[in-house]
């Protein structure tokens, strides 16, 4: 039985869905231009944004439709999702450290 062009397109679409179906997390740049010029309140706002970004990353690591499908059909996709979330978490942690250092150097108070 030979594949027709339509069948080939369906298979290609399904495979690309598995390949690109991994849940990826937005990456944070650790040091950003203008960080040293941030006010104390602006640093606090940046830290709050990082907390929200971390919550979004954590939500991708649980039992989600994408993760269940990856576990069933494409285990490397699930592994990549967790690797990617770990990398994003590391970058957020590094950014928080950089911002806290700026906050402390400016003698900001809580």
Jmol script that loads the backbone (N, CA, C; Angstrom):
load data "model"
ATOM      1  N   UNK A   1       0.849  -1.169   0.000  1.00  0.00           N
ATOM      2  CA  UNK A   1       0.000   0.000   0.000  1.00  0.00           C
ATOM      3  C   UNK A   1       0.896   1.234   0.000  1.00  0.00           C
ATOM      4  N   UNK A   2       0.717   2.091  -0.970  1.00  0.00           N
ATOM      5  CA  UNK A   2       1.577   3.269  -1.066  1.00  0.00           C
ATOM      6  C   UNK A   2       0.881   4.491  -0.473  1.00  0.00           C
ATOM      7  N   UNK A   3       1.692   5.374   0.029  1.00  0.00           N
ATOM      8  CA  UNK A   3       1.162   6.616   0.589  1.00  0.00           C
ATOM      9  C   UNK A   3       0.837   7.581  -0.524  1.00  0.00           C
ATOM     10  N   UNK A   4      -0.274   8.223  -0.401  1.00  0.00           N
ATOM     11  CA  UNK A   4      -0.605   9.282  -1.339  1.00  0.00           C
ATOM     12  C   UNK A   4      -0.069  10.586  -0.784  1.00  0.00           C
ATOM     13  N   UNK A   5      -0.139  11.617  -1.548  1.00  0.00           N
ATOM     14  CA  UNK A   5       0.325  12.928  -1.103  1.00  0.00           C
ATOM     15  C   UNK A   5      -0.461  13.382   0.122  1.00  0.00           C
ATOM     16  N   UNK A   6      -1.752  13.088   0.144  1.00  0.00           N
ATOM     17  CA  UNK A   6      -2.604  13.477   1.279  1.00  0.00           C
ATOM     18  C   UNK A   6      -2.161  12.746   2.543  1.00  0.00           C
ATOM     19  N   UNK A   7      -1.931  11.455   2.451  1.00  0.00           N
ATOM     20  CA  UNK A   7      -1.478  10.673   3.613  1.00  0.00           C
ATOM     21  C   UNK A   7      -0.125  11.159   4.113  1.00  0.00           C
ATOM     22  N   UNK A   8       0.764  11.476   3.185  1.00  0.00           N
ATOM     23  CA  UNK A   8       2.079  11.982   3.563  1.00  0.00           C
ATOM     24  C   UNK A   8       1.940  13.294   4.324  1.00  0.00           C
ATOM     25  N   UNK A   9       1.053  14.164   3.868  1.00  0.00           N
ATOM     26  CA  UNK A   9       0.830  15.453   4.537  1.00  0.00           C
ATOM     27  C   UNK A   9       0.267  15.246   5.938  1.00  0.00           C
ATOM     28  N   UNK A  10      -0.617  14.289   6.088  1.00  0.00           N
ATOM     29  CA  UNK A  10      -1.203  14.006   7.412  1.00  0.00           C
ATOM     30  C   UNK A  10      -0.128  13.473   8.364  1.00  0.00           C
ATOM     31  N   UNK A  11       0.693  12.565   7.877  1.00  0.00           N
ATOM     32  CA  UNK A  11       1.770  12.018   8.707  1.00  0.00           C
ATOM     33  C   UNK A  11       2.759  13.129   9.074  1.00  0.00           C
ATOM     34  N   UNK A  12       3.111  13.974   8.125  1.00  0.00           N
ATOM     35  CA  UNK A  12       4.047  15.067   8.392  1.00  0.00           C
ATOM     36  C   UNK A  12       3.467  16.035   9.432  1.00  0.00           C
ATOM     37  N   UNK A  13       2.189  16.325   9.328  1.00  0.00           N
ATOM     38  CA  UNK A  13       1.547  17.214  10.300  1.00  0.00           C
ATOM     39  C   UNK A  13       1.536  16.593  11.692  1.00  0.00           C
ATOM     40  N   UNK A  14       1.250  15.308  11.763  1.00  0.00           N
ATOM     41  CA  UNK A  14       1.237  14.628  13.060  1.00  0.00           C
ATOM     42  C   UNK A  14       2.630  14.607  13.681  1.00  0.00           C
ATOM     43  N   UNK A  15       3.641  14.309  12.882  1.00  0.00           N
ATOM     44  CA  UNK A  15       5.012  14.285  13.399  1.00  0.00           C
ATOM     45  C   UNK A  15       5.466  15.664  13.849  1.00  0.00           C
ATOM     46  N   UNK A  16       5.128  16.694  13.087  1.00  0.00           N
ATOM     47  CA  UNK A  16       5.528  18.041  13.507  1.00  0.00           C
ATOM     48  C   UNK A  16       4.782  18.447  14.765  1.00  0.00           C
ATOM     49  N   UNK A  17       3.563  17.961  14.935  1.00  0.00           N
ATOM     50  CA  UNK A  17       2.835  18.227  16.176  1.00  0.00           C
ATOM     51  C   UNK A  17       3.542  17.623  17.373  1.00  0.00           C
ATOM     52  N   UNK A  18       4.076  16.425  17.197  1.00  0.00           N
ATOM     53  CA  UNK A  18       4.838  15.793  18.281  1.00  0.00           C
ATOM     54  C   UNK A  18       6.151  16.528  18.523  1.00  0.00           C
ATOM     55  N   UNK A  19       6.822  16.918  17.443  1.00  0.00           N
ATOM     56  CA  UNK A  19       8.106  17.594  17.594  1.00  0.00           C
ATOM     57  C   UNK A  19       7.973  18.968  18.227  1.00  0.00           C
ATOM     58  N   UNK A  20       6.946  19.703  17.833  1.00  0.00           N
ATOM     59  CA  UNK A  20       6.793  21.072  18.323  1.00  0.00           C
ATOM     60  C   UNK A  20       5.753  21.171  19.423  1.00  0.00           C
ATOM     61  N   UNK A  21       5.234  20.051  19.862  1.00  0.00           N
ATOM     62  CA  UNK A  21       4.220  20.038  20.901  1.00  0.00           C
ATOM     63  C   UNK A  21       4.775  20.134  22.306  1.00  0.00           C
ATOM     64  N   UNK A  22       6.075  20.242  22.429  1.00  0.00           N
ATOM     65  CA  UNK A  22       6.683  20.386  23.748  1.00  0.00           C
ATOM     66  C   UNK A  22       6.304  21.746  24.321  1.00  0.00           C
ATOM     67  N   UNK A  23       6.063  21.758  25.603  1.00  0.00           N
ATOM     68  CA  UNK A  23       5.775  23.026  26.260  1.00  0.00           C
ATOM     69  C   UNK A  23       7.101  23.714  26.539  1.00  0.00           C
ATOM     70  N   UNK A  24       7.311  24.847  25.898  1.00  0.00           N
ATOM     71  CA  UNK A  24       8.543  25.588  26.133  1.00  0.00           C
ATOM     72  C   UNK A  24       8.247  26.799  26.990  1.00  0.00           C
ATOM     73  N   UNK A  25       9.264  27.257  27.672  1.00  0.00           N
ATOM     74  CA  UNK A  25       9.127  28.392  28.564  1.00  0.00           C
ATOM     75  C   UNK A  25       9.915  29.565  28.013  1.00  0.00           C
ATOM     76  N   UNK A  26       9.376  30.756  28.224  1.00  0.00           N
ATOM     77  CA  UNK A  26      10.075  31.951  27.791  1.00  0.00           C
ATOM     78  C   UNK A  26      11.337  32.116  28.626  1.00  0.00           C
ATOM     79  N   UNK A  27      12.429  32.445  27.980  1.00  0.00           N
ATOM     80  CA  UNK A  27      13.699  32.601  28.678  1.00  0.00           C
ATOM     81  C   UNK A  27      13.899  34.063  29.067  1.00  0.00           C
ATOM     82  N   UNK A  28      14.478  34.250  30.233  1.00  0.00           N
ATOM     83  CA  UNK A  28      14.739  35.571  30.775  1.00  0.00           C
ATOM     84  C   UNK A  28      16.205  35.911  30.596  1.00  0.00           C
ATOM     85  N   UNK A  29      16.471  37.121  30.152  1.00  0.00           N
ATOM     86  CA  UNK A  29      17.844  37.597  30.052  1.00  0.00           C
ATOM     87  C   UNK A  29      18.285  38.011  31.451  1.00  0.00           C
ATOM     88  N   UNK A  30      19.378  37.465  31.933  1.00  0.00           N
ATOM     89  CA  UNK A  30      19.806  37.683  33.318  1.00  0.00           C
ATOM     90  C   UNK A  30      20.117  39.149  33.583  1.00  0.00           C
ATOM     91  N   UNK A  31      20.964  39.752  32.780  1.00  0.00           N
ATOM     92  CA  UNK A  31      21.304  41.165  32.925  1.00  0.00           C
ATOM     93  C   UNK A  31      20.731  41.896  31.718  1.00  0.00           C
ATOM     94  N   UNK A  32      19.980  42.940  31.985  1.00  0.00           N
ATOM     95  CA  UNK A  32      19.334  43.673  30.910  1.00  0.00           C
ATOM     96  C   UNK A  32      19.839  45.110  30.888  1.00  0.00           C
ATOM     97  N   UNK A  33      19.865  45.716  29.700  1.00  0.00           N
ATOM     98  CA  UNK A  33      20.306  47.107  29.612  1.00  0.00           C
ATOM     99  C   UNK A  33      19.441  47.990  30.517  1.00  0.00           C
ATOM    100  N   UNK A  34      20.067  48.867  31.233  1.00  0.00           N
ATOM    101  CA  UNK A  34      19.342  49.791  32.090  1.00  0.00           C
ATOM    102  C   UNK A  34      19.063  49.285  33.488  1.00  0.00           C
ATOM    103  N   UNK A  35      19.486  48.072  33.802  1.00  0.00           N
ATOM    104  CA  UNK A  35      19.232  47.524  35.134  1.00  0.00           C
ATOM    105  C   UNK A  35      19.780  48.428  36.233  1.00  0.00           C
ATOM    106  N   UNK A  36      20.966  48.957  36.025  1.00  0.00           N
ATOM    107  CA  UNK A  36      21.589  49.791  37.056  1.00  0.00           C
ATOM    108  C   UNK A  36      20.832  51.099  37.279  1.00  0.00           C
ATOM    109  N   UNK A  37      20.007  51.488  36.317  1.00  0.00           N
ATOM    110  CA  UNK A  37      19.247  52.737  36.435  1.00  0.00           C
ATOM    111  C   UNK A  37      17.858  52.532  37.028  1.00  0.00           C
ATOM    112  N   UNK A  38      17.500  51.290  37.343  1.00  0.00           N
ATOM    113  CA  UNK A  38      16.172  51.020  37.899  1.00  0.00           C
ATOM    114  C   UNK A  38      16.047  51.633  39.290  1.00  0.00           C
ATOM    115  N   UNK A  39      14.863  52.167  39.558  1.00  0.00           N
ATOM    116  CA  UNK A  39      14.581  52.659  40.907  1.00  0.00           C
ATOM    117  C   UNK A  39      14.287  51.467  41.805  1.00  0.00           C
ATOM    118  N   UNK A  40      14.222  51.724  43.101  1.00  0.00           N
ATOM    119  CA  UNK A  40      13.906  50.648  44.047  1.00  0.00           C
ATOM    120  C   UNK A  40      12.550  50.022  43.716  1.00  0.00           C
ATOM    121  N   UNK A  41      11.561  50.864  43.416  1.00  0.00           N
ATOM    122  CA  UNK A  41      10.234  50.337  43.067  1.00  0.00           C
ATOM    123  C   UNK A  41      10.256  49.550  41.763  1.00  0.00           C
ATOM    124  N   UNK A  42      11.057  50.018  40.799  1.00  0.00           N
ATOM    125  CA  UNK A  42      11.156  49.299  39.524  1.00  0.00           C
ATOM    126  C   UNK A  42      11.795  47.923  39.727  1.00  0.00           C
ATOM    127  N   UNK A  43      12.768  47.830  40.625  1.00  0.00           N
ATOM    128  CA  UNK A  43      13.375  46.532  40.927  1.00  0.00           C
ATOM    129  C   UNK A  43      12.332  45.614  41.545  1.00  0.00           C
ATOM    130  N   UNK A  44      11.528  46.142  42.461  1.00  0.00           N
ATOM    131  CA  UNK A  44      10.458  45.332  43.069  1.00  0.00           C
ATOM    132  C   UNK A  44       9.475  44.837  42.011  1.00  0.00           C
ATOM    133  N   UNK A  45       9.135  45.706  41.060  1.00  0.00           N
ATOM    134  CA  UNK A  45       8.214  45.319  39.988  1.00  0.00           C
ATOM    135  C   UNK A  45       8.818  44.211  39.121  1.00  0.00           C
ATOM    136  N   UNK A  46      10.107  44.335  38.829  1.00  0.00           N
ATOM    137  CA  UNK A  46      10.779  43.290  38.054  1.00  0.00           C
ATOM    138  C   UNK A  46      10.775  41.960  38.804  1.00  0.00           C
ATOM    139  N   UNK A  47      11.013  42.010  40.096  1.00  0.00           N
ATOM    140  CA  UNK A  47      10.994  40.780  40.898  1.00  0.00           C
ATOM    141  C   UNK A  47       9.598  40.154  40.909  1.00  0.00           C
ATOM    142  N   UNK A  48       8.557  40.984  40.955  1.00  0.00           N
ATOM    143  CA  UNK A  48       7.184  40.472  40.912  1.00  0.00           C
ATOM    144  C   UNK A  48       6.898  39.806  39.561  1.00  0.00           C
ATOM    145  N   UNK A  49       7.399  40.400  38.475  1.00  0.00           N
ATOM    146  CA  UNK A  49       7.231  39.801  37.147  1.00  0.00           C
ATOM    147  C   UNK A  49       7.916  38.437  37.083  1.00  0.00           C
ATOM    148  N   UNK A  50       9.081  38.345  37.710  1.00  0.00           N
ATOM    149  CA  UNK A  50       9.807  37.066  37.712  1.00  0.00           C
ATOM    150  C   UNK A  50       9.043  36.005  38.492  1.00  0.00           C
ATOM    151  N   UNK A  51       8.387  36.413  39.580  1.00  0.00           N
ATOM    152  CA  UNK A  51       7.572  35.448  40.338  1.00  0.00           C
ATOM    153  C   UNK A  51       6.430  34.917  39.483  1.00  0.00           C
ATOM    154  N   UNK A  52       5.809  35.797  38.689  1.00  0.00           N
ATOM    155  CA  UNK A  52       4.722  35.367  37.793  1.00  0.00           C
ATOM    156  C   UNK A  52       5.258  34.424  36.711  1.00  0.00           C
ATOM    157  N   UNK A  53       6.409  34.774  36.161  1.00  0.00           N
ATOM    158  CA  UNK A  53       7.005  33.925  35.126  1.00  0.00           C
ATOM    159  C   UNK A  53       7.342  32.544  35.693  1.00  0.00           C
ATOM    160  N   UNK A  54       7.832  32.495  36.928  1.00  0.00           N
ATOM    161  CA  UNK A  54       8.160  31.215  37.554  1.00  0.00           C
ATOM    162  C   UNK A  54       6.896  30.387  37.778  1.00  0.00           C
ATOM    163  N   UNK A  55       5.817  31.040  38.178  1.00  0.00           N
ATOM    164  CA  UNK A  55       4.549  30.327  38.371  1.00  0.00           C
ATOM    165  C   UNK A  55       4.075  29.712  37.053  1.00  0.00           C
ATOM    166  N   UNK A  56       4.262  30.439  35.948  1.00  0.00           N
ATOM    167  CA  UNK A  56       3.860  29.920  34.636  1.00  0.00           C
ATOM    168  C   UNK A  56       4.714  28.711  34.248  1.00  0.00           C
ATOM    169  N   UNK A  57       5.991  28.787  34.534  1.00  0.00           N
ATOM    170  CA  UNK A  57       6.889  27.668  34.241  1.00  0.00           C
ATOM    171  C   UNK A  57       6.487  26.446  35.060  1.00  0.00           C
ATOM    172  N   UNK A  58       6.223  26.667  36.346  1.00  0.00           N
ATOM    173  CA  UNK A  58       5.843  25.552  37.219  1.00  0.00           C
ATOM    174  C   UNK A  58       4.559  24.882  36.741  1.00  0.00           C
ATOM    175  N   UNK A  59       3.653  25.666  36.153  1.00  0.00           N
ATOM    176  CA  UNK A  59       2.390  25.091  35.675  1.00  0.00           C
ATOM    177  C   UNK A  59       2.602  24.164  34.483  1.00  0.00           C
ATOM    178  N   UNK A  60       3.680  24.352  33.747  1.00  0.00           N
ATOM    179  CA  UNK A  60       3.968  23.504  32.589  1.00  0.00           C
ATOM    180  C   UNK A  60       4.600  22.178  32.987  1.00  0.00           C
ATOM    181  N   UNK A  61       5.077  22.088  34.226  1.00  0.00           N
ATOM    182  CA  UNK A  61       5.761  20.868  34.652  1.00  0.00           C
ATOM    183  C   UNK A  61       4.809  19.853  35.270  1.00  0.00           C
ATOM    184  N   UNK A  62       3.584  20.213  35.499  1.00  0.00           N
ATOM    185  CA  UNK A  62       2.638  19.295  36.115  1.00  0.00           C
ATOM    186  C   UNK A  62       1.998  18.376  35.094  1.00  0.00           C
ATOM    187  N   UNK A  63       0.858  17.820  35.460  1.00  0.00           N
ATOM    188  CA  UNK A  63       0.110  16.946  34.564  1.00  0.00           C
ATOM    189  C   UNK A  63      -0.725  17.834  33.647  1.00  0.00           C
ATOM    190  N   UNK A  64      -0.224  18.023  32.441  1.00  0.00           N
ATOM    191  CA  UNK A  64      -0.939  18.813  31.440  1.00  0.00           C
ATOM    192  C   UNK A  64      -1.244  17.915  30.255  1.00  0.00           C
ATOM    193  N   UNK A  65      -2.113  18.356  29.413  1.00  0.00           N
ATOM    194  CA  UNK A  65      -2.443  17.581  28.217  1.00  0.00           C
ATOM    195  C   UNK A  65      -1.218  17.316  27.362  1.00  0.00           C
ATOM    196  N   UNK A  66      -0.379  18.333  27.220  1.00  0.00           N
ATOM    197  CA  UNK A  66       0.841  18.185  26.437  1.00  0.00           C
ATOM    198  C   UNK A  66       1.766  17.160  27.067  1.00  0.00           C
ATOM    199  N   UNK A  67       1.918  17.224  28.386  1.00  0.00           N
ATOM    200  CA  UNK A  67       2.823  16.290  29.064  1.00  0.00           C
ATOM    201  C   UNK A  67       2.302  14.859  29.028  1.00  0.00           C
ATOM    202  N   UNK A  68       1.007  14.688  29.159  1.00  0.00           N
ATOM    203  CA  UNK A  68       0.422  13.339  29.080  1.00  0.00           C
ATOM    204  C   UNK A  68       0.617  12.773  27.681  1.00  0.00           C
ATOM    205  N   UNK A  69       0.346  13.589  26.671  1.00  0.00           N
ATOM    206  CA  UNK A  69       0.531  13.129  25.291  1.00  0.00           C
ATOM    207  C   UNK A  69       1.996  12.789  25.034  1.00  0.00           C
ATOM    208  N   UNK A  70       2.892  13.636  25.557  1.00  0.00           N
ATOM    209  CA  UNK A  70       4.319  13.367  25.365  1.00  0.00           C
ATOM    210  C   UNK A  70       4.720  12.070  26.050  1.00  0.00           C
ATOM    211  N   UNK A  71       4.192  11.822  27.241  1.00  0.00           N
ATOM    212  CA  UNK A  71       4.527  10.595  27.966  1.00  0.00           C
ATOM    213  C   UNK A  71       4.033   9.364  27.208  1.00  0.00           C
ATOM    214  N   UNK A  72       2.886   9.504  26.566  1.00  0.00           N
ATOM    215  CA  UNK A  72       2.310   8.366  25.844  1.00  0.00           C
ATOM    216  C   UNK A  72       2.960   8.177  24.480  1.00  0.00           C
ATOM    217  N   UNK A  73       3.113   9.272  23.737  1.00  0.00           N
ATOM    218  CA  UNK A  73       3.516   9.159  22.341  1.00  0.00           C
ATOM    219  C   UNK A  73       4.977   9.530  22.060  1.00  0.00           C
ATOM    220  N   UNK A  74       5.534  10.407  22.859  1.00  0.00           N
ATOM    221  CA  UNK A  74       6.864  10.903  22.505  1.00  0.00           C
ATOM    222  C   UNK A  74       7.594  11.323  23.765  1.00  0.00           C
ATOM    223  N   UNK A  75       8.187  10.363  24.447  1.00  0.00           N
ATOM    224  CA  UNK A  75       8.860  10.591  25.724  1.00  0.00           C
ATOM    225  C   UNK A  75       9.959  11.645  25.656  1.00  0.00           C
ATOM    226  N   UNK A  76      10.734  11.730  24.579  1.00  0.00           N
ATOM    227  CA  UNK A  76      11.730  12.811  24.528  1.00  0.00           C
ATOM    228  C   UNK A  76      11.098  14.206  24.618  1.00  0.00           C
ATOM    229  N   UNK A  77       9.880  14.352  24.155  1.00  0.00           N
ATOM    230  CA  UNK A  77       9.189  15.640  24.263  1.00  0.00           C
ATOM    231  C   UNK A  77       8.937  16.010  25.714  1.00  0.00           C
ATOM    232  N   UNK A  78       8.561  15.037  26.513  1.00  0.00           N
ATOM    233  CA  UNK A  78       8.339  15.275  27.934  1.00  0.00           C
ATOM    234  C   UNK A  78       9.661  15.619  28.620  1.00  0.00           C
ATOM    235  N   UNK A  79      10.702  14.895  28.281  1.00  0.00           N
ATOM    236  CA  UNK A  79      12.014  15.176  28.862  1.00  0.00           C
ATOM    237  C   UNK A  79      12.463  16.581  28.495  1.00  0.00           C
ATOM    238  N   UNK A  80      12.233  16.990  27.241  1.00  0.00           N
ATOM    239  CA  UNK A  80      12.623  18.336  26.826  1.00  0.00           C
ATOM    240  C   UNK A  80      11.823  19.401  27.572  1.00  0.00           C
ATOM    241  N   UNK A  81      10.542  19.155  27.794  1.00  0.00           N
ATOM    242  CA  UNK A  81       9.709  20.107  28.524  1.00  0.00           C
ATOM    243  C   UNK A  81      10.288  20.360  29.911  1.00  0.00           C
ATOM    244  N   UNK A  82      10.678  19.303  30.589  1.00  0.00           N
ATOM    245  CA  UNK A  82      11.253  19.449  31.928  1.00  0.00           C
ATOM    246  C   UNK A  82      12.641  20.089  31.884  1.00  0.00           C
ATOM    247  N   UNK A  83      13.448  19.740  30.889  1.00  0.00           N
ATOM    248  CA  UNK A  83      14.757  20.366  30.734  1.00  0.00           C
ATOM    249  C   UNK A  83      14.588  21.862  30.488  1.00  0.00           C
ATOM    250  N   UNK A  84      13.687  22.206  29.586  1.00  0.00           N
ATOM    251  CA  UNK A  84      13.459  23.600  29.221  1.00  0.00           C
ATOM    252  C   UNK A  84      12.953  24.397  30.426  1.00  0.00           C
ATOM    253  N   UNK A  85      12.061  23.813  31.192  1.00  0.00           N
ATOM    254  CA  UNK A  85      11.553  24.486  32.393  1.00  0.00           C
ATOM    255  C   UNK A  85      12.667  24.685  33.411  1.00  0.00           C
ATOM    256  N   UNK A  86      13.542  23.715  33.531  1.00  0.00           N
ATOM    257  CA  UNK A  86      14.670  23.840  34.448  1.00  0.00           C
ATOM    258  C   UNK A  86      15.618  24.955  34.032  1.00  0.00           C
ATOM    259  N   UNK A  87      15.870  25.052  32.745  1.00  0.00           N
ATOM    260  CA  UNK A  87      16.734  26.117  32.229  1.00  0.00           C
ATOM    261  C   UNK A  87      16.097  27.490  32.459  1.00  0.00           C
ATOM    262  N   UNK A  88      14.812  27.607  32.202  1.00  0.00           N
ATOM    263  CA  UNK A  88      14.117  28.871  32.432  1.00  0.00           C
ATOM    264  C   UNK A  88      14.131  29.238  33.914  1.00  0.00           C
ATOM    265  N   UNK A  89      13.971  28.256  34.782  1.00  0.00           N
ATOM    266  CA  UNK A  89      14.018  28.493  36.228  1.00  0.00           C
ATOM    267  C   UNK A  89      15.400  28.975  36.657  1.00  0.00           C
ATOM    268  N   UNK A  90      16.439  28.382  36.096  1.00  0.00           N
ATOM    269  CA  UNK A  90      17.807  28.804  36.420  1.00  0.00           C
ATOM    270  C   UNK A  90      18.039  30.261  36.021  1.00  0.00           C
ATOM    271  N   UNK A  91      17.560  30.640  34.829  1.00  0.00           N
ATOM    272  CA  UNK A  91      17.729  32.008  34.370  1.00  0.00           C
ATOM    273  C   UNK A  91      16.961  32.992  35.252  1.00  0.00           C
ATOM    274  N   UNK A  92      15.764  32.606  35.667  1.00  0.00           N
ATOM    275  CA  UNK A  92      14.984  33.464  36.559  1.00  0.00           C
ATOM    276  C   UNK A  92      15.710  33.627  37.890  1.00  0.00           C
ATOM    277  N   UNK A  93      16.234  32.557  38.407  1.00  0.00           N
ATOM    278  CA  UNK A  93      16.974  32.615  39.671  1.00  0.00           C
ATOM    279  C   UNK A  93      18.192  33.534  39.547  1.00  0.00           C
ATOM    280  N   UNK A  94      18.913  33.412  38.450  1.00  0.00           N
ATOM    281  CA  UNK A  94      20.082  34.259  38.227  1.00  0.00           C
ATOM    282  C   UNK A  94      19.681  35.729  38.088  1.00  0.00           C
ATOM    283  N   UNK A  95      18.577  35.978  37.408  1.00  0.00           N
ATOM    284  CA  UNK A  95      18.090  37.362  37.251  1.00  0.00           C
ATOM    285  C   UNK A  95      17.673  37.928  38.607  1.00  0.00           C
ATOM    286  N   UNK A  96      16.978  37.125  39.409  1.00  0.00           N
ATOM    287  CA  UNK A  96      16.584  37.586  40.743  1.00  0.00           C
ATOM    288  C   UNK A  96      17.814  37.967  41.559  1.00  0.00           C
ATOM    289  N   UNK A  97      18.842  37.157  41.504  1.00  0.00           N
ATOM    290  CA  UNK A  97      20.077  37.458  42.243  1.00  0.00           C
ATOM    291  C   UNK A  97      20.675  38.777  41.783  1.00  0.00           C
ATOM    292  N   UNK A  98      20.705  38.995  40.477  1.00  0.00           N
ATOM    293  CA  UNK A  98      21.257  40.245  39.945  1.00  0.00           C
ATOM    294  C   UNK A  98      20.431  41.443  40.403  1.00  0.00           C
ATOM    295  N   UNK A  99      19.097  41.297  40.372  1.00  0.00           N
ATOM    296  CA  UNK A  99      18.234  42.407  40.794  1.00  0.00           C
ATOM    297  C   UNK A  99      18.337  42.670  42.297  1.00  0.00           C
ATOM    298  N   UNK A 100      18.434  41.614  43.077  1.00  0.00           N
ATOM    299  CA  UNK A 100      18.564  41.789  44.532  1.00  0.00           C
ATOM    300  C   UNK A 100      19.882  42.479  44.853  1.00  0.00           C
ATOM    301  N   UNK A 101      20.920  42.171  44.110  1.00  0.00           N
ATOM    302  CA  UNK A 101      22.204  42.834  44.303  1.00  0.00           C
ATOM    303  C   UNK A 101      22.069  44.332  44.012  1.00  0.00           C
ATOM    304  N   UNK A 102      21.390  44.672  42.941  1.00  0.00           N
ATOM    305  CA  UNK A 102      21.156  46.085  42.603  1.00  0.00           C
ATOM    306  C   UNK A 102      20.340  46.752  43.703  1.00  0.00           C
ATOM    307  N   UNK A 103      19.306  46.073  44.147  1.00  0.00           N
ATOM    308  CA  UNK A 103      18.427  46.583  45.205  1.00  0.00           C
ATOM    309  C   UNK A 103      19.229  46.873  46.473  1.00  0.00           C
ATOM    310  N   UNK A 104      20.086  45.949  46.853  1.00  0.00           N
ATOM    311  CA  UNK A 104      20.904  46.128  48.051  1.00  0.00           C
ATOM    312  C   UNK A 104      21.950  47.226  47.870  1.00  0.00           C
ATOM    313  N   UNK A 105      22.570  47.317  46.697  1.00  0.00           N
ATOM    314  CA  UNK A 105      23.573  48.349  46.437  1.00  0.00           C
ATOM    315  C   UNK A 105      22.974  49.746  46.465  1.00  0.00           C
ATOM    316  N   UNK A 106      21.693  49.852  46.164  1.00  0.00           N
ATOM    317  CA  UNK A 106      21.012  51.148  46.192  1.00  0.00           C
ATOM    318  C   UNK A 106      20.496  51.483  47.593  1.00  0.00           C
ATOM    319  N   UNK A 107      20.756  50.574  48.529  1.00  0.00           N
ATOM    320  CA  UNK A 107      20.281  50.741  49.914  1.00  0.00           C
ATOM    321  C   UNK A 107      18.765  50.910  49.984  1.00  0.00           C
ATOM    322  N   UNK A 108      18.054  50.146  49.174  1.00  0.00           N
ATOM    323  CA  UNK A 108      16.593  50.162  49.202  1.00  0.00           C
ATOM    324  C   UNK A 108      16.126  49.450  50.485  1.00  0.00           C
ATOM    325  N   UNK A 109      15.007  49.861  50.987  1.00  0.00           N
ATOM    326  CA  UNK A 109      14.444  49.190  52.158  1.00  0.00           C
ATOM    327  C   UNK A 109      13.203  48.421  51.750  1.00  0.00           C
ATOM    328  N   UNK A 110      12.925  47.374  52.431  1.00  0.00           N
ATOM    329  CA  UNK A 110      11.768  46.519  52.085  1.00  0.00           C
ATOM    330  C   UNK A 110      10.496  47.249  52.279  1.00  0.00           C
TER     331      UNK A 110
END
end "model"
wireframe off; spacefill off
backbone 0.3
color backbone group
